[in-house]
Amino acid sequence: MKKAPNLKHQPRDKMTEVIIFAGSDAWAHAKQWQEQDGRLAGDNVPPVWLGEQQLAELDNLQIVPDGRYRVRLYQAGLLRPVLVNTIGQKLAAAGVRDADYYPEGMHSQKRENWHEYLERERAELAEKKKVVELPVKKKERVKDDNASSLALNQMGASQRGEVLLAHYGGELAIHADSDTVHHYNGVVWEPVQDKELQRAMAQIFIDAEISYSQNAIKSAVDTMKLSLPVMGNTARNLIGFSNGVFDTRTGNFREHNKNDWLLIASELPFSPPAEGETLATHAPNFWKWLRRSVAENDRKADRVLAALFMVLANRYDWQLFIEVTGPGGSGKSVMAEICTMLAGKANTVSASMKALEDARERALVVGFSLIIMPDMTRYAGDGAGIKAITGGDKVAIDPKHKAPYS
């Protein structure tokens, strides 16, 4: 059975509450929790999230560790009532004793306690099991567990690699240039470092109560990487959102597909325009800022909007970089915040012109779609790094403890 996104990151303590976001905007809400609300609450554990793809395969998805005592479920976007019931049934089947459901999202006070509901669901499950559950079957199951544990201990490197691949639901691929494994989370392909893969393999051994060696773990990861498919290129006409992909060539919006090979996506959900929608009427605060920042100049306003589209669509192929100048209070920081919102905080990094000139420091900006250089001081140099990056040329990358590439 596949595991829900971030399920593997949940603490092993059965009394620790698991937070779940479910709905069409689950990924964006989970990111907001991880980067803002969760940090304010002192919670640094990434929440489990169930987007449209996960909800479609809910019957074959583990959404909470077995035996967990308490769950907090937030609705994030559209979520059909039948899916809410299915989630409740899966929580009961996993042994969850208490849960709070927030049907209006994480910032609402409306709450439904599911303690009695989960008790009823567990009672119904127990009645169904009485018909088919026999003591002999329980013994057979224990025997099977021992057999699988023994088999894991005797597996070759390639077989252990297959177990690790199955742990990630088979959704792994490798980037040819950087030799970095990526995992498809239902929205984008996220890089997974070798150390994280090794820790996951070690956890599989620990869960099976089998001793292991560093060589056994490393050989499993290295061998698995040899069998992974090579990642394709992202089409330039696709813009990723939290709830799907917009194709600028056809003008259509559709669900995510792993074969799009998206590396980045906006944390914002896409919604079709309302009838007669304009920036002035439907985004009045943004419109006021825009008109004030460009001193009511229509040509400058069009340039700012084009720059924001370039960030949203990740149009690095335009071979441009954005330079924003002006006195204090003229809107430079607001411009940077809007760009960060469009690209997504997880896709934004802060750097300097000097960092872009050095192959070792350039490794720190790999994987980010937006590089912000705030409050730039005087710079002396030919700007070869930024010219090469914005010009689409290959640049040398020299990451620590890995072979250089471009």
C-alpha positions in Angstrom: 0.0 0.0 0.0 1.3 3.4 -1.0 2.0 6.0 1.7 0.5 9.5 1.7 2.9 12.4 1.2 4.9 13.3 4.3 3.6 10.2 6.2 7.2 8.9 6.4 8.2 12.1 8.3 5.7 11.6 11.2 7.3 10.9 14.6 7.2 7.3 15.8 5.6 8.3 19.2 2.0 7.0 19.0 0.7 9.9 21.2 2.0 12.6 18.8 -0.9 14.2 16.9 -0.9 13.8 13.1 -2.0 16.8 11.1 -3.7 16.1 7.7 -4.8 18.5 5.0 -7.3 17.1 2.5 -8.9 18.7 -0.5 -8.1 20.3 -3.9 -5.7 22.8 -2.3 -4.1 20.4 0.2 -0.6 20.9 -1.0 -0.6 24.7 -0.8 -2.3 24.6 2.7 0.3 22.1 3.9 3.2 24.2 2.6 1.7 27.3 4.4 1.4 25.3 7.6 5.0 24.0 7.3 6.4 27.5 6.6 4.2 29.8 8.7 1.4 28.5 10.9 3.2 25.4 12.1 6.4 27.3 12.9 4.3 29.8 15.0 2.9 26.9 16.9 6.3 25.3 17.4 5.6 22.4 15.0 8.3 21.6 12.5 6.8 18.2 11.4 5.6 18.4 7.7 1.8 17.6 7.7 0.3 14.8 5.7 -1.6 16.1 2.7 -4.2 14.5 0.4 -4.6 16.3 -2.9 -6.9 15.3 -5.8 -4.6 12.5 -7.0 -4.2 11.1 -3.5 -8.0 11.3 -2.9 -8.6 9.4 -6.2 -6.6 6.4 -4.9 -7.6 6.7 -1.2 -8.6 3.1 -1.0 -5.0 2.0 -1.6 -3.3 4.8 0.4 -2.1 4.7 4.0 -2.8 8.2 5.5 -1.9 7.7 9.1 0.6 5.4 11.0 -1.2 2.5 12.6 -2.0 2.8 16.3 -1.8 6.6 16.3 -4.0 8.1 19.1 -5.0 11.5 17.7 -5.5 13.2 14.3 -6.3 16.8 13.3 -8.0 17.0 9.8 -8.2 20.3 7.9 -10.3 20.6 4.8 -8.3 22.5 2.1 -10.4 23.5 -0.9 -13.0 21.2 -2.4 -13.6 17.9 -0.6 -16.6 15.8 -1.4 -18.6 14.5 1.7 -18.1 10.9 0.6 -14.3 11.4 0.7 -14.6 12.8 4.2 -16.4 9.6 5.3 -13.8 7.5 3.6 -11.0 9.3 5.5 -12.9 8.8 8.8 -13.2 5.1 8.1 -9.5 4.8 7.3 -8.6 6.6 10.5 -10.8 4.2 12.5 -9.3 1.2 10.7 -5.8 2.5 11.6 -6.8 2.6 15.3 -7.1 6.3 15.7 -9.0 7.1 19.0 -9.7 10.8 18.7 -9.8 13.3 15.9 -10.9 16.9 15.2 -12.2 17.8 11.8 -12.1 21.5 10.6 -14.5 21.7 7.6 -13.7 25.4 6.9 -9.9 25.1 7.0 -7.1 25.8 9.5 -8.0 29.4 10.2 -11.6 28.7 11.2 -12.9 28.0 14.7 -15.5 25.6 13.4 -14.6 22.1 14.7 -16.2 18.7 14.7 -15.0 16.1 17.2 -14.9 12.6 15.8 -14.4 10.6 19.0 -17.8 8.9 19.1 -17.9 8.6 15.3 -14.6 6.7 15.3 -15.8 4.5 18.0 -18.9 3.5 15.9 -16.7 2.9 12.9 -14.3 0.7 14.9 -17.3 -1.3 16.2 -18.7 -1.9 12.7 -15.2 -3.0 11.5 -14.9 -5.4 14.5 -18.3 -6.9 13.7 -17.3 -7.5 10.1 -14.0 -9.1 11.1 -15.7 -11.6 13.5 -17.1 -13.5 10.4 -13.7 -14.1 8.8 -11.1 -13.6 11.6 -9.9 -16.9 13.0 -7.0 -17.7 15.4 -5.3 -19.8 12.7 -5.2 -16.8 10.3 -3.5 -14.7 13.0 -0.7 -17.3 13.4 -0.3 -17.5 9.6 0.1 -13.7 9.4 2.8 -13.7 12.1 4.6 -16.4 10.2 4.4 -14.4 7.0 5.9 -11.4 8.7 8.9 -13.4 9.9 9.4 -14.8 6.5 9.4 -11.3 4.9 11.8 -10.1 7.5 14.2 -13.1 6.8 13.9 -12.4 3.1 14.9 -8.8 3.6 18.0 -9.8 5.5 19.0 -12.2 2.6 18.3 -9.9 -0.3 20.9 -8.7 -2.7 21.6 -5.0 -3.3 19.2 -4.8 -6.3 16.4 -6.4 -4.4 16.8 -4.1 -1.4 16.8 -1.2 -3.9 13.4 -2.5 -5.2 12.1 -2.4 -1.6 13.3 1.2 -1.2 11.6 2.1 -4.5 8.4 0.6 -3.3 8.7 2.6 -0.1 8.3 5.7 -2.3 5.5 4.2 -4.3 7.6 3.7 -7.3 7.6 7.4 -8.0 11.3 8.0 -8.3 13.4 9.3 -11.2 16.9 10.6 -11.6 18.2 13.9 -13.0 20.9 13.0 -15.6 23.2 16.0 -15.1 23.2 16.2 -11.3 22.7 12.5 -10.6 20.1 13.5 -8.0 17.1 11.3 -7.3 13.7 13.1 -7.4 10.4 12.0 -5.9 7.0 12.8 -7.4 4.7 14.1 -4.7 1.6 14.5 -6.8 2.5 18.0 -7.8 6.2 18.4 -8.6 9.3 16.2 -8.6 11.2 17.0 -5.4 14.9 16.3 -5.1 15.8 13.6 -2.5 19.4 13.6 -1.4 21.3 10.3 -1.1 21.5 10.7 2.7 17.7 10.9 2.9 17.4 7.7 0.8 19.9 6.0 3.0 18.0 7.0 6.2 14.7 5.7 4.6 16.4 2.4 3.8 17.8 2.1 7.3 14.3 2.8 8.7 12.9 -0.1 6.6 15.5 -2.4 8.3 14.6 -0.9 11.8 10.9 -1.5 11.2 11.6 -5.1 10.2 13.8 -5.4 13.4 16.8 -6.5 11.3 20.4 -5.5 11.8 22.1 -3.7 9.0 25.5 -2.2 7.9 26.4 1.0 6.2 27.6 -0.8 3.2 24.4 -2.7 2.8 22.4 0.6 3.0 24.7 2.5 0.6 24.8 -0.4 -1.9 21.0 -0.6 -2.0 20.7 3.1 -2.7 23.5 3.2 -5.4 22.1 0.1 -7.1 18.5 1.5 -7.1 19.7 4.7 -8.8 21.1 2.7 -11.7 17.6 1.4 -12.5 15.7 4.6 -12.2 14.3 6.3 -15.3 16.0 9.5 -16.4 13.8 12.6 -15.9 12.5 14.4 -19.0 12.4 18.1 -19.6 9.5 20.4 -18.5 7.6 21.9 -21.4 7.9 25.6 -21.5 4.1 26.0 -22.1 3.1 24.6 -18.7 2.5 26.6 -15.5 2.2 24.6 -12.4 -0.3 25.4 -9.7 -1.2 23.6 -6.5 -4.3 22.1 -8.0 -3.2 21.5 -11.6 -1.4 22.6 -14.7 -2.3 25.5 -17.0 -1.2 25.0 -20.7 -0.5 28.4 -22.2 -0.4 26.9 -25.7 -3.9 25.5 -25.6 -5.4 27.7 -22.9 -6.6 24.7 -20.9 -6.3 23.8 -17.3 -5.9 20.2 -16.3 -4.8 17.9 -13.5 -1.2 17.2 -12.6 0.6 14.5 -14.5 4.0 13.1 -13.5 5.1 13.0 -17.1 5.0 16.8 -17.2 8.2 16.6 -15.2 7.4 19.8 -13.2 10.2 20.8 -10.8 8.4 23.8 -9.5 4.8 24.9 -9.1 3.1 27.9 -7.5 1.6 27.3 -4.1 -1.5 29.2 -5.2 -4.5 27.4 -6.6 -5.7 28.2 -10.2 -9.2 29.4 -10.6 -11.0 30.4 -13.8 -11.7 34.2 -14.3 -15.0 35.5 -13.2 -17.3 37.1 -15.7 -16.1 40.7 -16.3 -13.1 40.2 -14.0 -10.4 42.9 -14.0 -7.5 43.7 -11.7 -9.0 47.0 -10.8 -12.3 45.5 -9.6 -11.2 42.1 -8.3 -7.7 42.9 -6.9 -8.2 46.6 -5.9 -5.3 46.7 -3.4 -2.8 45.2 -5.9 -4.1 47.6 -8.5 -3.6 50.6 -6.2 0.0 49.5 -5.5 0.7 49.0 -9.2 -0.6 52.4 -10.3 1.1 54.2 -7.4 4.5 52.4 -8.0 4.5 53.4 -11.7 3.1 56.9 -11.2 0.0 56.1 -13.3 2.2 55.3 -16.3 0.5 52.6 -18.4 3.6 51.5 -20.3 5.5 51.0 -17.0 2.5 49.1 -15.6 2.5 46.7 -18.5 6.2 46.1 -17.9 5.6 45.3 -14.3 2.8 42.9 -15.2 5.1 41.2 -17.8 7.8 40.8 -15.2 5.3 39.2 -12.8 4.2 36.8 -15.6 7.8 36.0 -16.3 8.2 34.9 -12.6 4.9 33.0 -12.5 5.6 31.1 -15.8 9.3 30.7 -15.0 10.2 32.1 -18.4 13.9 32.0 -18.0 14.0 31.6 -21.8 13.3 35.3 -22.2 16.9 35.8 -21.2 16.1 38.7 -18.9 16.6 39.6 -15.3 14.5 42.1 -13.3 16.2 45.2 -11.8 13.9 47.2 -9.5 15.1 50.7 -8.4 13.5 53.6 -6.5 13.6 55.5 -3.3 12.4 54.0 0.0 8.7 53.3 0.2 8.3 53.1 -3.6 7.2 49.5 -3.6 10.4 47.5 -4.1 9.9 45.2 -1.2 6.3 44.7 -2.1 7.4 43.7 -5.6 9.8 41.1 -4.2 7.0 39.7 -1.9 4.6 39.4 -4.9 7.3 37.6 -6.9 7.9 35.3 -4.0 4.2 34.5 -3.7 3.9 33.7 -7.4 7.0 31.5 -7.5 6.4 30.0 -4.1 8.5 30.4 -1.0 9.9 26.9 -1.4 11.2 27.9 -4.9 12.8 31.2 -3.8 16.3 31.8 -2.6 18.3 34.9 -1.6 21.8 35.3 -3.1 24.3 37.9 -4.3 26.0 38.8 -7.5 29.2 37.4 -6.1 27.6 34.0 -5.4 26.5 33.7 -9.0 30.2 34.1 -10.1 31.4 31.2 -8.0 30.8 27.5 -9.0 30.8 26.3 -5.4 28.3 29.0 -4.3 26.1 28.5 -7.3 25.3 25.1 -6.0 23.2 26.8 -3.3 20.7 28.2 -5.9 20.2 24.9 -7.8 16.6 23.8 -7.8 15.2 27.3 -7.2 13.2 29.2 -9.8 13.5 32.7 -8.3 16.8 34.2 -7.1 16.3 37.5 -5.2 19.3 39.8 -4.5 17.9 42.3 -2.0 19.4 45.7 -1.3 22.3 45.2 -3.7 25.4 47.3 -2.8 27.8 48.6 -5.4 29.1 45.8 -7.6 32.3 45.8 -9.7 32.7 43.1 -12.3 31.6 41.9 -15.7 28.5 40.0 -14.4 29.5 36.9 -16.3 27.5 34.6 -14.0 24.2 36.4 -14.3 24.7 36.8 -18.0 25.3 33.1 -18.5 22.4 32.1 -16.3 19.8 34.5 -17.8 21.2 33.8 -21.3 20.4 30.1 -21.1 24.1 29.0 -21.2 25.4 26.1 -19.1 27.3 27.1 -16.0 29.6 25.0 -13.8 28.2 23.7 -10.5 30.5 22.4 -7.9 28.5 20.9 -5.0 30.3 19.6 -1.9 31.1 15.9 -1.8 29.8 15.3 -5.3 31.2 15.5 -8.8 30.9 18.9 -10.5 28.5 19.3 -13.4 26.9 22.0 -15.5 
